[in-house]
Amino acid sequence: MSPARTDEPSSTGRPDIDQSGRTNSAATQILAQFKQLNGFQRSLDAFAPAVAFLLGYQLAGADAGIAAAIIAAAGLALVRLVRGDSVKVVTASVIAVFIHSLIVQFTGEGRDFFLTTVIRCIALALVFGTSLLSRRPTSWWICLKAGFEPAGEMTAERLRLHRRITGMWFANWIVHVLVLVPLYLANNVAALSLAVMVLGKPAAVALAAVSWLQIQRSRSQHTNE
């Protein structure tokens, strides 16, 4: 009777484990960065005026939606100031809600509360997409202005990195355009509101976290070489 054969580990076992570990590690880091950027709080802050407008609009029309959005924005501004948020950022958020409300007041159409958002997404898609054709992708300009990238000639490695990051943001804005524009043209205010909330601040903060991690990893690899 031949001795029992001991099964050897599969040659693919280790790579699978390593790959799973790397995936879990990346997800954990992205979530940590999302929290560090106050992603959950920022998302809730962005939701409040949009939810208030939608409820007011659905219950009593455009004027009620405007009133609800302004009240929500003002109340949220007070909470954020007490919380210690930047006065400039809070003021800019309130002004944005006022601008959205003024447009609705002028046109009388609820969908126009999100008109500037739709226009901004189209413009950003064009900016990020066009920059992919150059040696200065948009993410590089942003990082340069923020001090995350040194001035001077860009290396081939940095160019690939920023084309990849800019490409992610370009895809993000294209998704916005493909979703928001048809809803706006269809005058579907409820679906448009929900889409703006889902694709808006949460997606932007999450993508910012991914972009930051890619930049940090690239720096670490360059330092270790």
Salt bridges, closest charged atoms under 4 A:
ASP45 OD2 - ARG80 NE 3.57
ASP45 OD2 - ARG83 NH2 2.86
ASP85 OD2 - ARG80 NE 3.12
ASP85 OD2 - ARG83 NH2 2.71
GLU109 OE1 - ARG111 NE 2.70
GLU149 OE2 - ARG158 NH2 2.37
GLU149 OE2 - HIS162 NE2 2.67
GLU153 OE2 - ARG135 NH2 3.79
GLU153 OE1 - ARG136 NH2 4.00
